[in-house]
Amino acid sequence: MKKGWKKSLIAIVFVFLLCHSISLAAEPGSVLSFGTEEKNIVLYIQNPGETYEVQCQIGTSEAEVIKSHSITEDAIPIKTIILLDNSLSVVEKYRPTIQTILLDLAANRMVGEQFTIATFSEEVSYLLKDCSDYTQIKQTIDGISYNNQETYLTDILYDMLTEMNTENEAILKRIVIISDGVDNKSIGYTKEELYALLEKTPYPIYTVGCTYGNNNEQLKNMFALSRMTGGESYLLDEVSDSMTVVNGVASLNQAVKVIVTPKTKDCDGTKKGIGLTVTTGEQTKISTLEITMPFSTVEETIPEKTTAETTTKEPITEPIFIEPEKKEFPITAVWIGSGVLFILAAGGVLFYILKKRKEGEVFISAGNQKFEERRDTTLEGNTHQTQIMGETSPNFERQEGTVLLWGKDVPRKLILEDVNNPVKRFEVSLSDSILIGYNKGCQICLNYEETVSGNHCRIYGENGKFYVENLSKTNGTLMDGKRVVQTAEIYTGCVLTLGNLKMKVEIR
């Protein structure tokens, strides 16, 4: 009796915590989903209220145009995808409630909303796709049967999300999953891979779970999908009214569609950091994400032909080939060519001698007359505590960072020069990514300025271009006075601001 009593108590506590700790809706103004449409970026955000202001930064530049409206104004405001586990592990006592929830979702659909209904085992079976007719939806729900089969939700959902991403539709999509939990198939995708995919391409997921045996861990894994995507979770044992689930899912019906038009220079098809700021009264919600930019196509205009050109046609005649006249090669050209070759050969020999002589020299720091070894900075626990800009430490003594040696036979080099202190000049090879910061492990060590973070930023090359990636959460990284959200392209002549330091960039 005592053991049974203890098990019952544990189950009750688990159900209570499960229901009250994970049913958290997305914050107003937070990004629910995103995509691209022609030359625009489309972001769907949780309803921020009647009065709000939206700002968007792409890389280091502001978006050219930002428009927003409620999804209720669109012909297809939203697509709802029902993914139902119809195995026998969803026991019979839950099935009438599940049917009622699905029918109520269909009955309370938005104008123009499209439903897709699918069941799954080892594979997904689509019973209905993109349908807005209630009669067809109801017939499909009434015809669902439950079978003795294995179910692999992780694999099914991963493949479904991948297919949805390739469709690249600029329409908000929500997924309603009804199951007994997420599995980890031994030879399939792991839940960690599924979570990583959802972080890159989010879709709001609403989960409805039912208990079966000892599936507490599986339910927690499934409910985590809702937490990370801004959806809500429900345990069928605690659902007394189907409208509780319906109203939770319907909270997405007031979402707002934000259409961002990037500047032409940003429409290059690469991934860029996006910073979206939604302000409602005194509340501000800032979201950062990475989106592949659309391509900006420039149409070539062909001048129209005049009437005379279109009506008058030249007679077509056979081409006449004339035998070119043979000329004797002048002897003067031979002497001139020989002279040019001799000069080039002499120049090559001289260049080779100078190069060999130069290879034996050592690069000298701009602020010293001889090569300095890098001085180590003593840090507590090998961790640099970055000073917030504006604060000072009166007893702090700084030591100068040493310019790193640059290797030979490197095609490109990065040179950073302190604008306010030109003797601080750093030159390194760009053959690999360059870590810049206060820590002594950085390739460029800026341990003479307290406002520089331990690992402040990273510079790397990709497809013939060079980029800076911000790593500092304290003071951030600016390029030409504009904050770098995640990454930004750099070039010779631009100025990077790292804390209080302004470093002029040269790439050669």
C-alpha positions as CSV (number, residue, x, y, z in Angstrom):
1,M,0.0,0.0,0.0
2,K,2.8,2.4,0.9
3,K,4.6,1.9,-2.4
4,G,1.4,2.4,-4.4
5,W,0.6,5.6,-2.4
6,K,4.1,6.9,-3.1
7,K,3.9,6.2,-6.8
8,S,0.5,8.0,-7.0
9,L,1.9,11.0,-5.3
10,I,4.9,11.2,-7.6
11,A,2.6,11.0,-10.6
12,I,0.4,13.8,-9.3
13,V,3.4,16.1,-8.6
14,F,4.7,15.3,-12.1
15,V,1.4,16.2,-13.8
16,F,1.2,19.4,-11.8
17,L,4.7,20.6,-12.7
18,L,4.2,19.5,-16.3
19,C,1.1,21.6,-16.7
20,H,2.2,24.7,-14.8
21,S,5.8,25.0,-16.0
22,I,5.7,24.7,-19.7
23,S,2.5,26.3,-21.0
24,L,4.2,29.6,-21.7
25,A,3.0,31.6,-24.8
26,A,5.4,33.8,-26.8
27,E,5.9,37.3,-25.6
28,P,4.2,40.2,-27.5
29,G,6.4,41.3,-30.3
30,S,8.6,38.1,-30.4
31,V,9.4,36.5,-33.7
32,L,7.3,33.4,-34.4
33,S,8.4,32.5,-37.9
34,F,10.1,34.1,-40.9
35,G,10.9,33.6,-44.6
36,T,11.6,35.5,-47.8
37,E,9.3,36.6,-50.6
38,E,10.8,38.0,-53.8
39,K,13.1,40.8,-52.6
40,N,11.5,41.1,-49.1
41,I,12.0,39.5,-45.7
42,V,8.8,38.4,-44.0
43,L,8.6,38.0,-40.2
44,Y,5.6,37.0,-38.2
45,I,5.5,38.4,-34.7
46,Q,3.2,37.8,-31.7
47,N,0.5,40.4,-31.5
48,P,2.2,43.5,-29.8
49,G,-1.1,45.4,-29.3
50,E,-3.0,48.1,-31.1
51,T,-0.1,50.7,-31.1
52,Y,3.4,49.7,-31.8
53,E,6.6,50.7,-33.7
54,V,8.9,48.3,-35.6
55,Q,12.6,48.9,-36.4
56,C,14.8,46.5,-38.3
57,Q,18.6,46.4,-38.7
58,I,20.2,44.2,-41.3
59,G,23.9,43.7,-40.6
60,T,25.1,47.3,-40.0
61,S,22.5,49.1,-42.0
62,E,18.8,50.0,-41.5
63,A,16.1,48.3,-43.6
64,E,14.9,50.5,-46.5
65,V,11.2,50.0,-46.0
66,I,9.2,48.3,-43.1
67,K,5.5,47.6,-43.4
68,S,3.2,45.6,-41.1
69,H,-0.4,44.4,-40.8
70,S,-2.5,41.8,-39.1
71,I,-2.5,38.4,-40.7
72,T,-6.4,38.6,-40.8
73,E,-5.9,40.9,-43.8
74,D,-4.3,38.2,-45.9
75,A,-6.3,35.8,-48.2
76,I,-4.6,32.9,-46.5
77,P,-3.8,34.2,-43.0
78,I,-2.4,31.0,-41.6
79,K,-1.9,27.2,-42.3
80,T,-2.6,24.7,-39.5
81,I,-1.0,21.3,-39.6
82,I,-2.4,18.6,-37.5
83,L,0.0,15.7,-36.8
84,L,-1.7,12.9,-35.0
85,D,-0.2,9.8,-33.4
86,N,-2.9,7.1,-34.3
87,S,-1.1,4.2,-32.6
88,L,-2.7,2.1,-29.9
89,S,-0.4,3.9,-27.3
90,V,-3.0,6.7,-27.5
91,V,-5.4,4.7,-25.5
92,E,-9.2,4.7,-26.1
93,K,-10.1,6.9,-23.2
94,Y,-8.4,9.9,-24.9
95,R,-9.8,9.4,-28.4
96,P,-13.2,11.1,-27.9
97,T,-11.5,14.2,-26.4
98,I,-9.0,14.3,-29.3
99,Q,-11.8,14.2,-31.8
100,T,-13.6,17.0,-30.1
101,I,-10.5,19.2,-30.0
102,L,-9.9,18.7,-33.7
103,L,-13.5,19.4,-34.6
104,D,-13.6,22.5,-32.5
105,L,-10.3,23.7,-34.0
106,A,-11.9,23.3,-37.5
107,A,-15.2,25.0,-36.4
108,N,-13.3,28.0,-35.0
109,R,-10.9,28.4,-38.0
110,M,-10.1,31.8,-39.4
111,V,-11.5,33.0,-42.7
112,G,-9.2,31.5,-45.4
113,E,-7.3,29.3,-43.0
114,Q,-6.1,26.1,-44.5
115,F,-5.9,22.7,-42.7
116,T,-3.5,19.8,-43.3
117,I,-4.3,16.6,-41.3
118,A,-1.7,13.8,-41.1
119,T,-1.2,10.6,-39.1
120,F,2.2,9.0,-38.6
121,S,3.8,5.7,-37.7
122,E,7.2,5.0,-39.3
123,E,6.1,7.3,-42.1
124,V,3.7,10.2,-42.4
125,S,0.3,9.7,-44.1
126,Y,-1.4,12.9,-45.3
127,L,-5.2,12.5,-45.0
128,L,-6.0,16.1,-46.1
129,K,-3.8,18.9,-47.5
130,D,-4.4,22.7,-47.5
131,C,-8.2,22.5,-47.2
132,S,-10.4,25.3,-45.8
133,D,-13.8,23.5,-46.3
134,Y,-15.3,22.5,-43.0
135,T,-17.3,19.5,-44.4
136,Q,-14.1,17.9,-45.9
137,I,-12.2,18.6,-42.7
138,K,-14.9,17.0,-40.5
139,Q,-15.2,13.9,-42.7
140,T,-11.4,13.4,-42.5
141,I,-11.4,13.7,-38.7
142,D,-14.4,11.4,-38.3
143,G,-12.6,8.8,-40.4
144,I,-9.4,8.6,-38.4
145,S,-8.7,5.1,-37.0
146,Y,-6.1,3.8,-34.5
147,N,-3.7,1.0,-35.4
148,N,-1.1,-1.3,-33.8
149,Q,2.1,0.3,-35.1
150,E,5.4,1.9,-34.0
151,T,5.6,5.7,-34.1
152,Y,8.7,7.8,-34.7
153,L,7.8,11.4,-34.1
154,T,11.3,12.8,-34.1
155,D,12.1,11.5,-37.6
156,I,8.6,12.4,-39.0
157,L,8.7,15.9,-37.7
158,Y,12.3,16.5,-38.9
159,D,11.4,15.4,-42.4
160,M,8.2,17.4,-42.4
161,L,10.0,20.6,-41.3
162,T,12.7,20.1,-44.0
163,E,10.0,19.8,-46.6
164,M,8.2,22.9,-45.3
165,N,11.5,24.8,-45.5
166,T,12.0,23.9,-49.2
167,E,8.6,25.2,-50.0
168,N,9.6,28.7,-48.8
169,E,6.1,30.0,-48.5
170,A,5.7,33.4,-46.9
171,I,2.7,32.2,-44.9
172,L,2.5,31.7,-41.1
173,K,2.3,27.9,-40.3
174,R,1.5,26.4,-36.9
175,I,1.8,22.7,-36.0
176,V,-0.5,20.9,-33.6
177,I,1.0,17.6,-32.4
178,I,-1.1,15.0,-30.5
179,S,1.0,12.1,-29.2
180,D,2.4,10.3,-26.2
181,G,5.8,11.8,-26.6
182,V,9.0,12.3,-28.6
183,D,11.2,9.2,-29.3
184,N,14.8,8.8,-30.0
185,K,15.1,6.2,-32.8
186,S,18.5,4.5,-32.6
187,I,19.3,5.0,-36.3
188,G,17.2,8.1,-36.9
189,Y,17.4,11.7,-35.9
190,T,18.0,12.7,-32.3
191,K,15.9,15.2,-30.4
192,E,19.0,17.5,-30.3
193,E,19.1,17.5,-34.1
194,L,15.4,18.3,-34.2
195,Y,15.8,21.2,-31.7
196,A,18.7,22.6,-33.8
197,L,16.5,22.6,-36.9
198,L,13.7,24.4,-35.1
199,E,16.1,27.1,-33.9
200,K,17.2,27.8,-37.5
201,T,13.6,27.7,-38.9
202,P,11.0,28.2,-36.2
203,Y,7.4,27.3,-36.5
204,P,4.9,27.7,-33.5
205,I,4.2,24.2,-32.2
206,Y,1.3,23.3,-29.9
207,T,1.6,19.9,-28.2
208,V,-1.2,17.8,-26.7
209,G,0.2,14.8,-24.7
210,C,-1.3,11.7,-23.2
211,T,0.2,9.4,-20.6
212,Y,1.0,5.8,-21.5
213,G,3.0,3.6,-19.2
214,N,6.1,5.4,-17.9
215,N,6.4,8.1,-20.6
216,N,7.2,11.1,-18.4
217,E,10.6,11.7,-20.1
218,Q,9.1,11.4,-23.6
219,L,6.3,13.9,-22.7
220,K,8.9,16.4,-21.4
221,N,10.9,16.1,-24.6
222,M,7.7,16.7,-26.7
223,F,6.6,19.7,-24.6
224,A,10.0,21.2,-25.0
225,L,9.1,21.7,-28.7
226,S,6.4,24.2,-27.6
227,R,8.7,26.0,-25.2
228,M,11.3,26.8,-27.8
229,T,8.9,27.8,-30.5
230,G,6.4,30.0,-28.6
231,G,3.6,27.5,-28.6
232,E,1.7,26.0,-25.7
233,S,1.5,22.5,-24.2
234,Y,-1.4,20.5,-22.7
235,L,-1.7,17.2,-20.9
236,L,-4.9,15.5,-21.8
237,D,-5.4,14.2,-18.2
238,E,-5.8,17.8,-17.2
239,V,-8.0,19.0,-20.1
240,S,-11.6,19.1,-19.0
241,D,-12.8,21.4,-21.8
242,S,-11.6,21.1,-25.3
243,M,-11.9,24.9,-25.8
244,T,-9.0,25.3,-23.4
245,V,-6.8,23.9,-26.2
246,V,-8.7,25.7,-29.0
247,N,-8.4,29.1,-27.3
248,G,-4.6,28.5,-26.7
249,V,-4.0,27.7,-30.4
250,A,-6.2,30.6,-31.4
251,S,-3.9,33.1,-29.6
252,L,-1.8,33.0,-32.8
253,N,-4.8,34.3,-34.9
254,Q,-3.9,37.9,-34.0
255,A,-0.2,37.6,-35.2
256,V,1.3,40.5,-37.2
257,K,3.0,40.2,-40.5
258,V,6.1,42.4,-40.9
259,I,7.5,42.9,-44.4
260,V,11.0,44.2,-44.5
261,T,12.6,45.5,-47.7
262,P,16.5,45.4,-47.4
263,K,18.7,47.8,-49.2
264,T,19.9,46.6,-52.6
265,K,23.5,46.1,-51.3
266,D,22.3,43.7,-48.7
267,C,20.3,41.5,-51.2
268,D,23.3,39.2,-52.0
269,G,21.9,35.8,-51.0
270,T,24.2,35.4,-48.0
271,K,23.2,34.9,-44.4
272,K,23.1,38.1,-42.4
273,G,22.2,39.0,-38.8
274,I,18.8,40.6,-38.3
275,G,17.9,42.8,-35.3
276,L,14.1,43.4,-34.9
277,T,12.9,45.9,-32.3
278,V,9.2,46.1,-31.5
279,T,8.2,49.0,-29.1
280,T,4.8,49.1,-27.5
281,G,4.5,52.0,-25.1
282,E,7.3,51.7,-22.6
283,Q,8.0,48.0,-23.4
284,T,10.6,47.0,-26.0
285,K,11.1,43.5,-27.4
286,I,14.4,42.9,-29.3
287,S,14.9,39.7,-31.3
288,T,18.1,38.7,-33.1
289,L,18.1,36.0,-35.8
290,E,20.0,35.0,-38.9
291,I,18.3,35.0,-42.3
292,T,19.5,34.2,-45.8
293,M,19.1,37.4,-47.8
294,P,17.0,37.4,-51.0
295,F,18.7,38.2,-54.3
296,S,18.1,41.6,-55.9
297,T,17.7,41.2,-59.7
298,V,18.3,44.0,-62.0
299,E,16.3,43.8,-65.2
300,E,18.2,44.7,-68.4
301,T,16.3,47.2,-70.5
302,I,16.6,46.8,-74.3
303,P,15.9,49.9,-76.3
304,E,12.9,49.6,-78.6
305,K,13.6,49.7,-82.3
306,T,12.2,52.7,-84.2
307,T,9.5,52.2,-86.8
308,A,12.0,52.7,-89.6
309,E,14.2,49.9,-88.1
310,T,11.3,47.5,-87.8
311,T,9.9,48.1,-91.2
312,T,13.0,48.5,-93.3
313,K,15.1,45.4,-93.7
314,E,18.5,45.2,-95.3
315,P,18.8,42.6,-98.1
316,I,20.7,39.5,-97.0
317,T,23.9,39.0,-99.0
318,E,26.4,36.3,-99.0
319,P,29.7,37.4,-97.2
320,I,32.7,37.9,-99.4
321,F,36.0,36.7,-97.9
322,I,39.1,38.6,-99.1
323,E,42.4,36.9,-98.9
324,P,44.6,39.0,-96.5
325,E,47.6,40.5,-98.2
326,K,50.9,38.9,-97.1
327,K,53.4,41.3,-95.6
328,E,57.0,40.8,-94.7
329,F,57.7,40.9,-91.0
330,P,59.9,44.0,-90.3
331,I,63.3,43.2,-88.8
332,T,62.9,46.2,-86.5
333,A,60.1,44.5,-84.5
334,V,62.5,41.6,-83.8
335,W,65.0,43.8,-82.2
336,I,62.4,45.7,-80.1
337,G,60.9,42.4,-78.9
338,S,64.4,41.1,-77.9
339,G,65.0,44.2,-75.9
340,V,61.7,44.0,-74.0
341,L,62.5,40.3,-73.1
342,F,65.9,41.2,-71.8
343,I,64.6,44.0,-69.6
344,L,61.9,41.7,-68.2
345,A,64.4,39.0,-67.4
346,A,66.8,41.5,-65.7
347,G,63.9,42.8,-63.6
348,G,62.9,39.2,-62.6
349,V,66.4,38.5,-61.4
350,L,66.5,41.7,-59.3
351,F,63.1,41.0,-57.8
352,Y,64.3,37.4,-56.8
353,I,67.4,38.8,-55.1
354,L,65.5,41.4,-53.1
355,K,62.9,38.8,-52.1
356,K,65.5,36.4,-50.8
357,R,67.2,39.1,-48.9
358,K,63.8,40.2,-47.4
359,E,62.9,36.7,-46.2
360,G,65.6,36.8,-43.5
361,E,64.2,39.9,-41.9
362,V,61.9,39.9,-38.8
363,F,58.8,42.1,-38.6
364,I,59.3,44.9,-36.0
365,S,56.5,46.3,-33.9
366,A,55.7,49.9,-35.0
367,G,56.2,51.1,-31.4
368,N,59.6,49.4,-30.8
369,Q,63.1,49.3,-32.3
370,K,63.5,45.6,-31.7
371,F,61.3,42.5,-31.7
372,E,59.2,42.2,-28.4
373,E,57.9,39.0,-26.9
374,R,54.2,39.2,-25.9
375,R,53.8,40.0,-22.2
376,D,51.3,37.8,-20.4
377,T,48.6,39.6,-18.5
378,T,47.8,38.1,-15.1
379,L,44.0,37.4,-15.0
380,E,42.0,35.7,-12.2
381,G,41.0,32.3,-13.4
382,N,42.4,33.1,-16.9
383,T,39.1,35.0,-17.5
384,H,39.1,38.7,-18.4
385,Q,36.3,40.8,-16.8
386,T,35.5,43.4,-19.4
387,Q,35.1,46.9,-18.1
388,I,31.8,48.5,-19.1
389,M,32.5,51.6,-21.2
390,G,32.4,54.7,-19.0
391,E,33.8,53.0,-15.9
392,T,37.5,53.3,-14.8
393,S,39.8,51.4,-12.5
394,P,42.2,53.9,-10.9
395,N,44.7,51.2,-9.7
396,F,44.8,49.3,-13.0
397,E,48.2,49.0,-14.7
398,R,48.1,47.8,-18.4
399,Q,50.7,46.0,-20.3
400,E,51.2,46.4,-24.0
401,G,50.1,43.6,-26.4
402,T,52.7,42.4,-28.9
403,V,52.2,42.5,-32.6
404,L,51.9,39.0,-33.9
405,L,54.4,37.7,-36.5
406,W,53.0,37.3,-40.0
407,G,54.1,34.2,-41.9
408,K,55.5,34.2,-45.4
409,D,53.7,32.9,-48.5
410,V,50.4,34.2,-47.1
411,P,48.2,35.7,-49.9
412,R,46.2,38.1,-47.8
413,K,47.1,40.0,-44.6
414,L,45.0,41.9,-42.0
415,I,46.4,45.2,-40.6
416,L,44.7,46.8,-37.6
417,E,45.9,50.3,-36.5
418,D,44.7,52.1,-33.4
419,V,43.3,55.4,-34.8
420,N,44.2,57.3,-31.6
421,N,47.5,55.6,-31.0
422,P,49.2,54.6,-34.3
423,V,52.1,52.9,-32.6
424,K,49.6,50.2,-31.8
425,R,49.7,48.4,-35.2
426,F,48.9,44.7,-35.6
427,E,49.6,42.7,-38.7
428,V,48.5,39.0,-39.1
429,S,47.8,36.5,-41.9
430,L,44.3,35.9,-43.1
431,S,44.8,32.3,-43.9
432,D,42.7,31.4,-40.9
433,S,40.1,33.2,-38.9
434,I,41.5,35.9,-36.5
435,L,40.3,36.1,-32.9
436,I,40.6,39.6,-31.4
437,G,40.3,40.5,-27.8
438,Y,41.8,41.1,-24.4
439,N,42.8,37.5,-23.7
440,K,46.3,36.4,-24.3
441,G,45.1,33.5,-26.4
442,C,43.8,35.9,-29.1
443,Q,45.8,36.2,-32.4
444,I,45.5,40.0,-31.9
445,C,45.7,40.8,-28.2
446,L,44.4,44.2,-27.2
447,N,45.3,43.9,-23.5
448,Y,46.0,47.6,-23.1
449,E,42.3,48.7,-23.1
450,E,39.9,47.6,-20.2
451,T,36.7,48.0,-22.3
452,V,37.8,45.3,-24.7
453,S,36.2,41.9,-24.0
454,G,38.2,38.7,-23.6
455,N,37.1,37.4,-27.0
456,H,35.7,40.5,-28.5
457,C,35.3,39.7,-32.2
458,R,36.4,37.3,-35.0
459,I,37.5,38.2,-38.5
460,Y,37.4,35.6,-41.3
461,G,37.3,35.2,-45.0
462,E,34.5,33.5,-47.0
463,N,34.1,33.4,-50.8
464,G,36.6,36.1,-51.5
465,K,35.1,38.5,-48.9
466,F,36.0,39.2,-45.3
467,Y,33.7,39.5,-42.4
468,V,33.7,40.6,-38.7
469,E,31.6,38.5,-36.2
470,N,30.7,40.2,-32.9
471,L,31.4,38.0,-29.8
472,S,31.2,40.7,-27.1
473,K,28.0,40.8,-25.1
474,T,29.2,43.7,-22.9
475,N,30.2,46.6,-25.3
476,G,29.6,45.1,-28.7
477,T,31.3,45.7,-32.0
478,L,30.7,48.6,-34.3
479,M,31.8,49.1,-37.9
480,D,32.0,52.7,-39.2
481,G,29.8,53.7,-36.2
482,K,27.1,51.1,-36.8
483,R,26.5,48.2,-34.4
484,V,27.2,44.7,-35.8
485,V,24.2,42.5,-35.0
486,Q,26.0,39.2,-35.8
487,T,28.3,39.6,-38.8
488,A,29.2,42.4,-41.2
489,E,31.5,42.6,-44.3
490,I,34.7,44.6,-43.7
491,Y,37.0,46.2,-46.2
492,T,40.1,48.4,-46.4
493,G,39.5,51.8,-44.9
494,C,36.6,50.9,-42.5
495,V,37.0,51.5,-38.8
496,L,36.1,48.9,-36.1
497,T,35.1,50.1,-32.7
498,L,36.0,47.7,-29.9
499,G,35.0,49.2,-26.5
500,N,36.9,52.5,-26.4
501,L,39.3,51.5,-29.2
502,K,38.9,52.5,-32.8
503,M,40.9,50.3,-35.1
504,K,41.4,51.2,-38.8
505,V,41.3,48.1,-41.1
506,E,43.6,47.4,-44.0
507,I,43.4,44.1,-46.0
508,R,46.2,43.5,-48.6
